[in-house]
């Protein structure tokens, strides 16, 4: 009987997949902690605040009152209505419940619209350095990833000259992320207007990852490209509760997109995940409708931490760090250290017990940088900076 060799048993659509850098480094850091090392964690991108008390209570009460059943695949009507109202008001556009799709975390609303839109051989423009899932999902969908560099000299905005050179009749989708992971950069109105003109010229879809939209500093309000003329009907907004409400483990996200696409994404949810947890959605309902004071306080604390870590990084010889406008990541240029980003990240973990991510984990244009999450206490940030400086002084 004929038998295939095991090495041929995986499909081309998954052969390229690699671990996400943050989880890989976290695993190494936790192993060292089990061995007795005290690790300062700058690698994982999640708020260190506990989920806000009113949200936790709503989730507990939902479980206690039997909210543990299946829901419609696209989510509870009440939550879709609340998101439509809240997201529309914050962005200044009309959003309708039938345009909202609830998902367990934000990633399904990255992956499933990509699967619904990208045909084999379609080109997809995405930011680099950027969230590794973008490139992964493009390739799983059969598309061709086309990287546009985010340049430090432009405050990590899109290189529009390169963008104009790369966009063409084969471009099906443009992916944006503002504020950005890993750079903390925010795209300006002028940049978004330029991208919008080109998207309409070439009849492209735009996926706008706005998961960090509420975490911005000094009066900066990130603009959604969906608000620009002619863009709502071709834009997929991806957002969620993980970062804004410190709900990473609750797995609750949402997408906003034209209703026909929302129905197609709902079908993909139906035949894969089924539905998002019932009680989690009730917690999300409280997050949106309840007081936003805890969100404001968290963002204010992140700003204080940002100022501490950026100042401290710039005091380390060989490091140069711009001040991010949003998210909770510092992205220092470490070319002056003389080491590659992977070499330096390994050195800091092994010798300083400080876990950071190499910029190369976010794509080729991330080389020469490190990503440090400042979702940590100011005391730990100060200690981590001290350890980094000590190790580098010995090079």
C-alpha distance (Angstrom), angle and dihedral (degrees) to the residues before:
residue distance angle dihedral
X1 . . .
X2 3.83 . .
X3 3.81 115.8 .
X4 3.78 126.9 -172.3
X5 3.76 119.2 -130.5
X6 3.81 110.7 -106.8
X7 3.80 92.4 -123.9
X8 3.81 89.5 65.3
X9 3.79 95.3 50.9
X10 3.82 97.3 90.1
X11 3.79 120.8 80.2
X12 3.78 126.4 -118.2
X13 3.81 89.3 -117.5
X14 3.82 91.4 64.9
X15 3.82 103.5 28.7
X16 3.82 91.8 88.8
X17 3.82 95.7 54.7
X18 3.81 117.5 119.4
X19 3.82 133.3 -179.3
X20 3.80 115.5 -85.0
X21 3.81 107.6 -105.3
X22 3.80 96.7 -127.9
X23 3.80 93.9 55.5
X24 3.81 91.5 44.2
X25 3.80 94.2 53.2
X26 3.81 91.6 41.2
X27 3.80 89.0 55.9
X28 3.80 91.1 52.6
X29 3.81 91.5 46.4
X30 3.81 92.8 50.4
X31 3.81 90.3 50.0
X32 3.82 89.5 54.8
X33 3.82 89.7 48.6
X34 3.79 90.1 53.7
X35 3.79 86.6 54.4
X36 3.79 89.8 56.5
X37 3.82 102.2 -94.9
X38 3.81 120.0 138.1
X39 3.80 105.4 -132.3
X40 3.80 126.7 -164.0
X41 3.80 105.4 -144.1
X42 3.81 116.6 -141.0
X43 3.82 94.4 141.6
X44 3.80 107.9 77.9
X45 3.80 119.9 75.8
X46 3.77 104.1 -139.7
X47 3.81 132.8 106.5
X48 3.79 112.1 -100.6
X49 3.82 91.4 -145.1
X50 3.81 117.6 104.4
X51 3.79 114.5 -111.4
X52 3.79 106.2 -83.3
X53 3.82 113.9 -88.5
X54 3.82 97.5 -119.2
X55 3.80 90.7 53.5
X56 3.81 93.0 48.7
X57 3.80 90.6 49.6
X58 3.79 91.7 50.7
X59 3.81 90.3 52.1
X60 3.81 92.3 48.3
X61 3.80 92.6 48.6
X62 3.80 90.4 47.7
X63 3.81 90.7 56.2
X64 3.80 92.1 44.7
X65 3.81 92.1 51.9
X66 3.80 95.0 49.5
X67 3.80 101.5 -97.0
X68 3.79 89.2 147.5
X69 3.80 101.3 106.7
X70 3.78 136.9 105.0
X71 3.79 116.4 -76.7
X72 3.81 128.9 -163.5
X73 3.83 108.4 -71.3
X74 3.82 92.1 -113.5
X75 3.80 90.9 51.6
X76 3.80 140.6 -100.0
X77 3.78 113.4 -38.1
X78 3.84 90.8 -130.4
X79 3.80 92.0 55.8
X80 3.80 94.2 44.7
X81 3.81 88.7 51.6
X82 3.81 92.0 48.9
X83 3.81 92.9 48.7
X84 3.80 92.1 46.9
X85 3.80 90.5 52.9
X86 3.81 97.0 42.6
X87 3.81 98.0 40.9
X88 3.79 92.0 44.4
X89 3.79 93.1 49.9
X90 3.82 92.7 48.1
X91 3.79 92.3 49.5
X92 3.79 97.9 37.3
X93 3.81 96.5 -122.2
X94 3.81 135.8 106.8
X95 3.79 112.1 -100.2
X96 3.80 122.2 -179.6
X97 3.82 127.8 -152.7
X98 3.81 92.2 -117.5
X99 3.82 87.7 61.7
X100 3.83 92.6 58.2
X101 3.80 123.9 87.4
X102 3.82 119.9 -172.4
X103 3.80 117.6 -148.3
X104 3.81 138.9 175.3
X105 3.79 95.5 -97.1
X106 3.78 125.8 -22.5
X107 3.81 98.5 -80.1
X108 3.83 97.6 80.7
X109 3.80 87.7 58.1
X110 3.79 88.0 53.8
X111 3.79 96.0 45.7
X112 3.79 103.2 37.9
X113 3.82 99.2 51.3
X114 3.81 86.5 47.7
X115 3.81 90.1 53.1
X116 3.81 90.5 47.0
X117 3.82 94.7 50.3
X118 3.80 111.1 28.8
X119 3.78 119.2 84.1
X120 3.80 124.3 -165.8
X121 3.81 108.1 -72.3
X122 3.81 97.5 14.3
X123 3.80 113.6 139.6
X124 3.79 120.6 -125.2
X125 3.80 123.0 -165.8
X126 3.80 115.0 -146.1
X127 3.83 137.1 169.2
X128 3.79 120.0 -96.4
X129 3.00 122.9 -134.2
X130 3.77 85.5 39.5
X131 3.78 147.4 129.1
X132 3.85 105.8 -51.3
X133 3.82 92.9 -134.3
X134 3.82 90.4 71.0
X135 3.79 94.5 67.0
X136 3.81 92.1 38.6
X137 3.81 94.8 53.8
X138 3.82 93.0 44.9
X139 3.80 90.5 56.7
X140 3.81 94.8 42.7
X141 3.82 87.8 54.4
X142 3.81 90.2 51.8
X143 3.79 95.8 -108.1
X144 3.79 130.5 134.1
X145 3.84 114.1 -113.5
X146 3.81 113.1 -133.6
X147 3.80 112.7 -170.4
X148 3.80 123.4 -146.9
X149 3.82 111.8 -165.0
X150 3.79 121.4 -122.5
X151 3.79 102.9 -143.4
X152 3.79 125.2 -148.9
X153 3.80 91.8 -143.9
X154 3.83 88.2 59.4
X155 3.83 92.9 48.5
X156 3.80 86.8 -99.3
X157 3.79 93.6 -62.2
X158 3.81 123.5 144.4
X159 3.79 115.6 -70.1
X160 3.80 93.3 -122.8
X161 3.81 94.8 -168.9
X162 3.80 89.7 57.4
X163 3.80 90.5 42.5
X164 3.81 91.5 53.9
X165 3.79 90.1 48.8
X166 3.82 93.5 50.3
X167 3.80 103.2 42.3
X168 3.80 113.0 91.3
X169 3.80 144.5 143.5
X170 3.83 90.4 -68.1
X171 3.81 93.1 57.9
X172 3.81 108.9 109.7
X173 3.81 101.8 168.0
X174 3.82 139.8 20.0
X175 3.82 117.6 -157.4
X176 3.81 120.2 -152.1
X177 3.80 130.5 -178.3
X178 3.80 118.9 -170.0
X179 3.00 121.6 -165.3
X180 3.76 85.8 29.6
X181 3.76 136.1 -132.3
X182 3.05 114.4 -121.6
X183 3.82 102.4 11.7
X184 3.81 104.5 41.2
X185 3.82 88.1 -134.5
X186 3.81 122.0 150.4
X187 3.81 121.5 -147.5
X188 3.81 113.8 -124.0
X189 3.79 125.0 -128.7
X190 3.81 89.5 -110.9
X191 3.80 91.8 54.5
X192 3.80 92.6 47.2
X193 3.80 91.9 47.7
X194 3.81 89.5 52.6
X195 3.81 91.7 49.9
X196 3.82 91.0 45.9
X197 3.80 92.1 54.4
X198 3.79 91.2 51.4
X199 3.82 93.1 44.5
X200 3.80 90.0 55.9
X201 3.79 92.7 42.5
X202 3.81 91.9 55.6
X203 3.83 95.4 32.0
X204 3.84 93.7 -120.1
X205 3.75 131.6 161.7
X206 3.80 118.7 -124.7
X207 3.80 125.0 -146.4
X208 3.80 110.0 -159.6
X209 3.81 112.8 -164.9
X210 3.81 102.6 -156.2
X211 3.80 99.5 165.9
X212 3.84 90.8 128.1
X213 3.82 96.2 41.6
X214 3.82 94.2 116.3
X215 3.83 93.0 48.5
X216 3.80 103.9 77.3
X217 3.78 132.6 124.4
X218 3.80 144.5 -132.5
X219 3.77 95.8 14.0
X220 3.80 95.8 -49.4
X221 3.80 111.6 147.6
X222 3.81 110.2 -170.3
X223 3.79 111.4 -131.8
X224 3.80 120.6 -131.9
X225 3.80 113.3 -135.6
X226 3.83 86.8 -140.9
X227 3.81 88.5 74.7
X228 3.81 93.6 62.5
X229 3.82 119.4 96.6
X230 3.80 113.3 -80.4
X231 3.80 94.4 5.2
X232 3.81 108.5 96.5
X233 3.80 91.7 71.8
X234 3.82 91.4 56.1
X235 3.82 101.1 36.0
X236 3.80 131.8 95.7
X237 3.82 111.5 -160.6
X238 3.81 113.3 -156.9
X239 3.80 116.2 -162.8
X240 3.77 140.2 140.5
X241 3.77 150.6 168.7
X242 3.82 101.4 -94.1
X243 3.78 100.1 90.3
X244 3.82 103.4 24.8
X245 3.79 95.6 47.8
X246 3.83 99.9 25.2
X247 3.81 89.9 -114.8
X248 3.82 101.7 135.8
X249 3.81 94.9 136.7
X250 3.79 94.1 46.0
X251 3.83 89.8 69.5
X252 3.77 101.4 -142.2
X253 3.78 125.2 148.9
X254 3.77 139.6 143.0
X255 3.77 143.9 -153.9
X256 3.81 128.9 -147.7
X257 3.79 115.9 -155.5
X258 3.81 142.4 136.7
X259 3.80 110.2 -58.2
X260 3.86 96.6 -113.8
X261 3.80 90.3 55.3
X262 3.82 90.7 43.8
X263 3.81 89.2 57.1
X264 3.80 90.9 51.2
X265 3.80 91.6 48.8
X266 3.81 89.0 48.9
X267 3.81 88.4 57.4
X268 3.80 90.6 52.3
X269 3.80 89.2 50.4
X270 3.81 90.0 48.3
X271 3.78 93.0 55.8
X272 3.81 97.3 40.8
X273 3.79 117.5 26.2
X274 3.79 99.1 10.1
X275 3.80 97.6 -151.7
X276 3.78 143.3 -23.0
X277 3.81 116.9 -95.6
X278 3.81 111.9 -77.3
X279 3.83 98.3 -136.7
X280 3.80 92.1 43.6
X281 3.80 88.8 60.1
X282 3.81 90.5 53.5
X283 3.80 88.3 53.0
X284 3.81 87.8 51.7
X285 3.78 90.6 51.1
X286 3.80 89.6 56.4
X287 3.81 90.8 45.9
X288 3.79 91.4 58.5
X289 3.80 99.4 37.5
X290 3.80 98.1 37.8
X291 3.79 129.9 78.1
X292 3.81 115.9 -55.0
X293 3.81 93.1 -156.9
X294 3.82 93.3 105.1
X295 3.82 90.5 53.4
X296 3.81 91.3 52.8
X297 3.79 91.3 47.8
X298 3.80 92.0 49.5
X299 3.81 92.4 50.5
X300 3.81 91.0 48.7
X301 3.82 89.5 52.4
X302 3.81 91.2 48.6
X303 3.80 88.7 53.6
X304 3.81 90.8 53.6
X305 3.78 90.2 49.5
X306 3.79 91.6 46.7
X307 3.77 91.0 55.9
X308 3.82 91.7 49.4
X309 3.80 95.8 48.4
X310 3.80 96.2 43.2
X311 3.79 91.8 49.4
X312 3.80 90.8 46.9
X313 3.80 94.5 47.9
X314 3.80 91.9 50.3
X315 3.82 88.4 54.3
X316 3.82 91.3 60.2
X317 3.83 113.7 91.9
X318 3.80 110.5 -114.4
X319 3.81 94.2 23.4
X320 3.81 127.4 104.2
X321 3.80 118.1 178.8
X322 3.80 129.8 -175.4
X323 3.79 118.7 -147.8
X324 3.83 108.8 -104.6
X325 3.80 118.1 -133.2
X326 3.79 95.7 -149.9
X327 3.83 149.3 1.8
X328 3.82 116.3 42.7
X329 3.80 104.0 -85.7
X330 3.78 132.8 108.7
X331 3.81 114.2 -154.6
X332 3.80 108.0 -167.0
X333 3.80 123.6 -172.0
X334 3.83 105.2 -122.2
X335 3.82 100.0 178.0
X336 3.80 88.6 115.3
X337 3.81 90.0 64.6
X338 3.79 90.3 70.3
X339 3.82 91.8 -130.9
X340 3.77 132.1 104.0
X341 3.79 116.0 -109.8
X342 3.82 92.2 -107.4
X343 3.82 92.3 48.0
X344 3.79 91.9 50.2
X345 3.82 94.0 45.1
X346 3.83 89.9 51.5
X347 3.81 91.7 47.0
X348 3.81 92.9 50.8
X349 3.79 92.7 49.1
X350 3.79 95.1 46.8
X351 3.81 100.5 37.6
X352 3.82 104.6 25.2
X353 3.82 100.0 29.3
X354 3.81 87.7 -128.3
X355 3.81 117.4 135.2
X356 3.81 114.9 -147.7
X357 3.79 133.8 152.1
X358 3.80 124.4 -113.6
X359 3.77 113.1 -122.4
X360 3.79 88.5 -127.4
X361 3.83 87.7 71.1
X362 3.82 85.6 73.1
X363 3.80 97.4 51.0
X364 3.78 140.7 -72.0
X365 3.81 94.0 -61.5
X366 3.79 89.4 56.9
X367 3.79 91.7 69.5
X368 3.79 111.1 115.2
X369 3.81 93.7 36.8
X370 3.80 140.9 82.7
X371 3.80 127.1 -147.5
X372 3.78 116.7 -138.1
X373 3.80 119.9 -176.9
X374 3.79 110.1 -146.0
X375 3.79 91.7 -161.0
X376 3.78 86.2 121.5
X377 3.79 136.6 89.6
X378 3.79 120.5 -76.2
X379 3.83 87.7 -119.0
X380 3.81 91.6 56.0
X381 3.80 91.4 43.6
X382 3.81 90.4 53.7
X383 3.82 91.7 47.1
X384 3.80 92.1 47.4
X385 3.79 91.7 50.6
X386 3.81 90.4 49.6
X387 3.78 91.4 52.4
X388 3.83 92.7 47.5
X389 3.79 91.5 50.5
X390 3.82 92.0 48.1
X391 3.81 93.6 52.0
X392 3.79 93.9 45.5
X393 3.80 91.1 49.5
X394 3.82 87.7 62.5
X395 3.81 95.2 55.5
